[in-house]
Amino acid sequence: MTLKLEQRQPLPEWLEELNLERFDEAPLLLDKITERSLYYPACGFDGRPVQFLSGFVHSFIYADYGVRKQEVLSELNEPGFHGYEVAAFREVGIEELALQPFEIPVERRSESERRAQLAHSIIQPFSAFWLIFRRREGFEDQHGPSLFSLLYCIYDGVAVYENLFSARKSAPLILAIVQPGDGFGGNYCSFKDEGGLLAELVKAGSVLPEYLVCGGIGLGYVESFWPNMFPQCVERFQHATGNGIWRRRDLGM
């Protein structure tokens, strides 16, 4: 099954009706942006979720505290996403996202002092951007939707989930965990760990994601990271690197 092609969804009305000419004045539509979204913490500059799942979802929320603002802006414009151009852009203030000041939890600092010190050494100042991407001429519907939304937050991935989803009693349709910075990658907790901080936060929510994207390079990235909750593989994107998507257990096949 190919979710992008076989379960393609129509362009959401809110996205279709956005005034892109006056986008810098547009309110941040958090209720719409978070609905049927894909959330990707520790994302870096990885465009594969858009490549493989745009059309099935039209709203992507990325978060990473270890990237610099200018690097993000450069990457989003060039090379950006293949077959797409930036149609609208604006910066987002921390007050619009209702994000609370982030500190690595004390109980997690004692878990691994090396991890905590490394994380503190790479954390960048908060910035966030909301962009609308438009499909370029010469690319057909099969390539992807005519428009998609991207909210990119330079901020902690756990804190963004807690504020945008848990606090709002919602969840992304898809949670993506790909090469999430374990080891020397600068993440103070392991997103792959089904008993870790992110997994605990997700499981405690009143609403749960329906799908989990897992991926990375090496044998440790071939199967679901959270097999008790997401055991059913519904699609493989890249067999060599193990990227695929798993469905939540209680949804059946």
Contacts in CASP RR format, 6 or more apart in sequence:
PFRMAT RR
TARGET T0000
AUTHOR 0000-0000-0000
METHOD contacts of the structure
MODEL  1
MTLKLEQRQPLPEWLEELNLERFDEAPLLLDKITERSLYYPACGFDGRPV
QFLSGFVHSFIYADYGVRKQEVLSELNEPGFHGYEVAAFREVGIEELALQ
PFEIPVERRSESERRAQLAHSIIQPFSAFWLIFRRREGFEDQHGPSLFSL
LYCIYDGVAVYENLFSARKSAPLILAIVQPGDGFGGNYCSFKDEGGLLAE
LVKAGSVLPEYLVCGGIGLGYVESFWPNMFPQCVERFQHATGNGIWRRRD
LGM
1 7 0 8 1.000
1 234 0 8 1.000
1 235 0 8 1.000
2 235 0 8 1.000
3 53 0 8 1.000
3 56 0 8 1.000
3 234 0 8 1.000
3 235 0 8 1.000
3 245 0 8 1.000
4 52 0 8 1.000
4 53 0 8 1.000
4 54 0 8 1.000
4 55 0 8 1.000
4 56 0 8 1.000
4 144 0 8 1.000
5 142 0 8 1.000
7 56 0 8 1.000
8 55 0 8 1.000
8 56 0 8 1.000
8 145 0 8 1.000
9 36 0 8 1.000
9 55 0 8 1.000
9 56 0 8 1.000
9 57 0 8 1.000
9 58 0 8 1.000
11 58 0 8 1.000
11 145 0 8 1.000
11 146 0 8 1.000
11 147 0 8 1.000
12 32 0 8 1.000
12 35 0 8 1.000
12 36 0 8 1.000
12 58 0 8 1.000
12 59 0 8 1.000
14 29 0 8 1.000
14 32 0 8 1.000
15 32 0 8 1.000
15 58 0 8 1.000
15 59 0 8 1.000
15 132 0 8 1.000
15 147 0 8 1.000
15 148 0 8 1.000
15 149 0 8 1.000
16 147 0 8 1.000
18 26 0 8 1.000
18 88 0 8 1.000
18 132 0 8 1.000
19 26 0 8 1.000
20 87 0 8 1.000
20 88 0 8 1.000
20 132 0 8 1.000
23 88 0 8 1.000
23 89 0 8 1.000
23 90 0 8 1.000
23 132 0 8 1.000
24 90 0 8 1.000
26 90 0 8 1.000
28 92 0 8 1.000
28 96 0 8 1.000
28 97 0 8 1.000
28 130 0 8 1.000
30 96 0 8 1.000
30 97 0 8 1.000
30 164 0 8 1.000
30 168 0 8 1.000
32 59 0 8 1.000
33 59 0 8 1.000
33 61 0 8 1.000
33 130 0 8 1.000
33 149 0 8 1.000
33 151 0 8 1.000
34 59 0 8 1.000
34 61 0 8 1.000
34 164 0 8 1.000
34 165 0 8 1.000
34 168 0 8 1.000
34 170 0 8 1.000
34 172 0 8 1.000
35 59 0 8 1.000
35 170 0 8 1.000
36 57 0 8 1.000
36 58 0 8 1.000
36 59 0 8 1.000
36 173 0 8 1.000
37 57 0 8 1.000
37 59 0 8 1.000
37 60 0 8 1.000
37 61 0 8 1.000
37 172 0 8 1.000
37 173 0 8 1.000
37 174 0 8 1.000
38 49 0 8 1.000
38 53 0 8 1.000
38 57 0 8 1.000
38 59 0 8 1.000
38 60 0 8 1.000
38 61 0 8 1.000
38 172 0 8 1.000
38 173 0 8 1.000
38 174 0 8 1.000
38 175 0 8 1.000
38 176 0 8 1.000
38 213 0 8 1.000
39 61 0 8 1.000
39 63 0 8 1.000
39 160 0 8 1.000
39 161 0 8 1.000
39 164 0 8 1.000
39 165 0 8 1.000
39 172 0 8 1.000
39 174 0 8 1.000
39 175 0 8 1.000
39 176 0 8 1.000
39 209 0 8 1.000
40 46 0 8 1.000
40 49 0 8 1.000
40 60 0 8 1.000
40 61 0 8 1.000
40 62 0 8 1.000
40 63 0 8 1.000
40 175 0 8 1.000
40 176 0 8 1.000
40 178 0 8 1.000
40 213 0 8 1.000
41 63 0 8 1.000
41 64 0 8 1.000
41 157 0 8 1.000
41 158 0 8 1.000
41 160 0 8 1.000
41 161 0 8 1.000
41 176 0 8 1.000
41 177 0 8 1.000
41 180 0 8 1.000
41 191 0 8 1.000
41 198 0 8 1.000
42 63 0 8 1.000
42 64 0 8 1.000
42 157 0 8 1.000
42 177 0 8 1.000
42 179 0 8 1.000
42 180 0 8 1.000
42 181 0 8 1.000
42 187 0 8 1.000
42 191 0 8 1.000
43 62 0 8 1.000
43 63 0 8 1.000
43 64 0 8 1.000
43 152 0 8 1.000
43 176 0 8 1.000
43 178 0 8 1.000
44 62 0 8 1.000
44 64 0 8 1.000
44 66 0 8 1.000
44 67 0 8 1.000
45 67 0 8 1.000
45 71 0 8 1.000
45 72 0 8 1.000
45 75 0 8 1.000
46 178 0 8 1.000
46 179 0 8 1.000
47 81 0 8 1.000
48 178 0 8 1.000
48 237 0 8 1.000
48 238 0 8 1.000
48 243 0 8 1.000
49 60 0 8 1.000
49 174 0 8 1.000
49 176 0 8 1.000
49 178 0 8 1.000
49 213 0 8 1.000
50 60 0 8 1.000
50 81 0 8 1.000
50 148 0 8 1.000
50 150 0 8 1.000
51 81 0 8 1.000
51 82 0 8 1.000
52 235 0 8 1.000
52 237 0 8 1.000
52 243 0 8 1.000
53 174 0 8 1.000
53 213 0 8 1.000
53 245 0 8 1.000
54 60 0 8 1.000
54 144 0 8 1.000
54 145 0 8 1.000
54 148 0 8 1.000
55 144 0 8 1.000
55 145 0 8 1.000
55 148 0 8 1.000
57 173 0 8 1.000
57 174 0 8 1.000
58 145 0 8 1.000
58 147 0 8 1.000
58 148 0 8 1.000
58 149 0 8 1.000
59 148 0 8 1.000
59 149 0 8 1.000
59 150 0 8 1.000
59 151 0 8 1.000
60 148 0 8 1.000
60 149 0 8 1.000
60 150 0 8 1.000
60 151 0 8 1.000
61 150 0 8 1.000
61 151 0 8 1.000
61 153 0 8 1.000
61 160 0 8 1.000
61 164 0 8 1.000
61 172 0 8 1.000
62 150 0 8 1.000
62 151 0 8 1.000
62 152 0 8 1.000
62 153 0 8 1.000
63 152 0 8 1.000
63 153 0 8 1.000
63 154 0 8 1.000
63 155 0 8 1.000
63 156 0 8 1.000
63 157 0 8 1.000
63 160 0 8 1.000
63 161 0 8 1.000
64 153 0 8 1.000
64 154 0 8 1.000
64 157 0 8 1.000
65 102 0 8 1.000
65 119 0 8 1.000
65 122 0 8 1.000
65 123 0 8 1.000
65 124 0 8 1.000
65 154 0 8 1.000
65 155 0 8 1.000
65 156 0 8 1.000
65 157 0 8 1.000
66 122 0 8 1.000
66 123 0 8 1.000
66 124 0 8 1.000
66 154 0 8 1.000
66 186 0 8 1.000
67 124 0 8 1.000
67 154 0 8 1.000
68 124 0 8 1.000
68 154 0 8 1.000
69 124 0 8 1.000
69 125 0 8 1.000
69 127 0 8 1.000
69 154 0 8 1.000
72 127 0 8 1.000
72 129 0 8 1.000
72 152 0 8 1.000
72 154 0 8 1.000
73 129 0 8 1.000
76 86 0 8 1.000
76 129 0 8 1.000
76 131 0 8 1.000
76 150 0 8 1.000
76 152 0 8 1.000
77 86 0 8 1.000
81 133 0 8 1.000
83 135 0 8 1.000
83 136 0 8 1.000
83 139 0 8 1.000
83 143 0 8 1.000
84 133 0 8 1.000
84 134 0 8 1.000
84 135 0 8 1.000
84 136 0 8 1.000
84 148 0 8 1.000
85 133 0 8 1.000
85 134 0 8 1.000
85 136 0 8 1.000
86 131 0 8 1.000
86 132 0 8 1.000
86 133 0 8 1.000
86 134 0 8 1.000
87 132 0 8 1.000
87 133 0 8 1.000
87 134 0 8 1.000
87 147 0 8 1.000
88 131 0 8 1.000
88 132 0 8 1.000
89 129 0 8 1.000
89 130 0 8 1.000
89 131 0 8 1.000
89 132 0 8 1.000
90 129 0 8 1.000
90 130 0 8 1.000
91 127 0 8 1.000
91 128 0 8 1.000
91 129 0 8 1.000
91 130 0 8 1.000
92 128 0 8 1.000
92 129 0 8 1.000
92 130 0 8 1.000
92 151 0 8 1.000
92 153 0 8 1.000
93 128 0 8 1.000
94 126 0 8 1.000
94 128 0 8 1.000
96 128 0 8 1.000
97 128 0 8 1.000
97 153 0 8 1.000
97 160 0 8 1.000
97 163 0 8 1.000
97 164 0 8 1.000
98 163 0 8 1.000
98 167 0 8 1.000
99 126 0 8 1.000
99 153 0 8 1.000
99 155 0 8 1.000
99 159 0 8 1.000
99 160 0 8 1.000
99 163 0 8 1.000
100 159 0 8 1.000
100 163 0 8 1.000
102 155 0 8 1.000
102 156 0 8 1.000
102 159 0 8 1.000
104 116 0 8 1.000
104 119 0 8 1.000
104 120 0 8 1.000
104 188 0 8 1.000
105 197 0 8 1.000
108 116 0 8 1.000
108 188 0 8 1.000
108 189 0 8 1.000
108 197 0 8 1.000
109 116 0 8 1.000
109 188 0 8 1.000
111 189 0 8 1.000
112 188 0 8 1.000
115 183 0 8 1.000
115 186 0 8 1.000
115 187 0 8 1.000
115 188 0 8 1.000
115 189 0 8 1.000
116 188 0 8 1.000
118 184 0 8 1.000
118 185 0 8 1.000
118 186 0 8 1.000
118 188 0 8 1.000
119 186 0 8 1.000
119 187 0 8 1.000
119 188 0 8 1.000
122 186 0 8 1.000
123 156 0 8 1.000
124 154 0 8 1.000
125 154 0 8 1.000
126 153 0 8 1.000
126 154 0 8 1.000
126 155 0 8 1.000
127 153 0 8 1.000
127 154 0 8 1.000
128 151 0 8 1.000
128 152 0 8 1.000
128 153 0 8 1.000
128 154 0 8 1.000
128 155 0 8 1.000
129 150 0 8 1.000
129 151 0 8 1.000
129 152 0 8 1.000
130 149 0 8 1.000
130 150 0 8 1.000
130 151 0 8 1.000
131 149 0 8 1.000
131 150 0 8 1.000
131 151 0 8 1.000
131 152 0 8 1.000
132 147 0 8 1.000
132 148 0 8 1.000
132 149 0 8 1.000
132 150 0 8 1.000
133 147 0 8 1.000
133 148 0 8 1.000
133 149 0 8 1.000
133 150 0 8 1.000
134 146 0 8 1.000
134 147 0 8 1.000
135 143 0 8 1.000
135 144 0 8 1.000
135 145 0 8 1.000
135 146 0 8 1.000
135 147 0 8 1.000
153 160 0 8 1.000
157 198 0 8 1.000
158 189 0 8 1.000
158 197 0 8 1.000
158 198 0 8 1.000
158 201 0 8 1.000
161 198 0 8 1.000
161 201 0 8 1.000
161 202 0 8 1.000
162 201 0 8 1.000
165 171 0 8 1.000
165 172 0 8 1.000
165 207 0 8 1.000
166 201 0 8 1.000
166 204 0 8 1.000
166 205 0 8 1.000
169 205 0 8 1.000
169 206 0 8 1.000
169 207 0 8 1.000
170 207 0 8 1.000
171 202 0 8 1.000
171 205 0 8 1.000
171 207 0 8 1.000
171 208 0 8 1.000
171 209 0 8 1.000
172 209 0 8 1.000
173 209 0 8 1.000
173 210 0 8 1.000
173 211 0 8 1.000
174 209 0 8 1.000
174 210 0 8 1.000
174 211 0 8 1.000
174 212 0 8 1.000
174 213 0 8 1.000
174 245 0 8 1.000
175 202 0 8 1.000
175 209 0 8 1.000
175 211 0 8 1.000
175 212 0 8 1.000
175 213 0 8 1.000
176 212 0 8 1.000
176 213 0 8 1.000
177 191 0 8 1.000
177 192 0 8 1.000
177 198 0 8 1.000
177 212 0 8 1.000
177 213 0 8 1.000
177 214 0 8 1.000
177 215 0 8 1.000
177 225 0 8 1.000
178 213 0 8 1.000
178 214 0 8 1.000
178 215 0 8 1.000
178 216 0 8 1.000
178 243 0 8 1.000
179 215 0 8 1.000
179 216 0 8 1.000
179 217 0 8 1.000
179 221 0 8 1.000
180 187 0 8 1.000
180 190 0 8 1.000
180 191 0 8 1.000
180 192 0 8 1.000
181 187 0 8 1.000
181 191 0 8 1.000
182 190 0 8 1.000
182 191 0 8 1.000
182 192 0 8 1.000
189 196 0 8 1.000
189 197 0 8 1.000
189 198 0 8 1.000
190 196 0 8 1.000
191 198 0 8 1.000
191 199 0 8 1.000
191 225 0 8 1.000
192 214 0 8 1.000
192 225 0 8 1.000
193 199 0 8 1.000
193 225 0 8 1.000
194 225 0 8 1.000
194 226 0 8 1.000
194 227 0 8 1.000
194 228 0 8 1.000
194 229 0 8 1.000
199 226 0 8 1.000
199 229 0 8 1.000
202 208 0 8 1.000
202 209 0 8 1.000
203 229 0 8 1.000
208 229 0 8 1.000
208 248 0 8 1.000
209 248 0 8 1.000
210 247 0 8 1.000
210 248 0 8 1.000
210 251 0 8 1.000
211 230 0 8 1.000
211 234 0 8 1.000
211 245 0 8 1.000
211 246 0 8 1.000
211 247 0 8 1.000
211 248 0 8 1.000
212 224 0 8 1.000
212 225 0 8 1.000
212 226 0 8 1.000
212 229 0 8 1.000
212 230 0 8 1.000
212 245 0 8 1.000
212 246 0 8 1.000
212 248 0 8 1.000
213 243 0 8 1.000
213 244 0 8 1.000
213 245 0 8 1.000
213 246 0 8 1.000
214 221 0 8 1.000
214 223 0 8 1.000
214 224 0 8 1.000
214 225 0 8 1.000
214 242 0 8 1.000
214 243 0 8 1.000
214 244 0 8 1.000
214 245 0 8 1.000
214 246 0 8 1.000
215 221 0 8 1.000
215 241 0 8 1.000
215 242 0 8 1.000
215 243 0 8 1.000
215 244 0 8 1.000
216 241 0 8 1.000
216 242 0 8 1.000
216 243 0 8 1.000
217 241 0 8 1.000
218 241 0 8 1.000
218 242 0 8 1.000
221 241 0 8 1.000
221 242 0 8 1.000
221 243 0 8 1.000
222 242 0 8 1.000
223 233 0 8 1.000
224 230 0 8 1.000
224 231 0 8 1.000
224 233 0 8 1.000
224 246 0 8 1.000
226 246 0 8 1.000
228 249 0 8 1.000
229 248 0 8 1.000
229 249 0 8 1.000
230 246 0 8 1.000
230 247 0 8 1.000
230 248 0 8 1.000
230 249 0 8 1.000
231 246 0 8 1.000
231 249 0 8 1.000
232 246 0 8 1.000
232 247 0 8 1.000
232 248 0 8 1.000
232 249 0 8 1.000
232 251 0 8 1.000
232 252 0 8 1.000
232 253 0 8 1.000
233 244 0 8 1.000
233 245 0 8 1.000
233 246 0 8 1.000
233 247 0 8 1.000
234 245 0 8 1.000
234 246 0 8 1.000
234 247 0 8 1.000
235 244 0 8 1.000
235 245 0 8 1.000
236 242 0 8 1.000
236 243 0 8 1.000
236 244 0 8 1.000
237 243 0 8 1.000
237 244 0 8 1.000
237 245 0 8 1.000
238 244 0 8 1.000
247 253 0 8 1.000
END
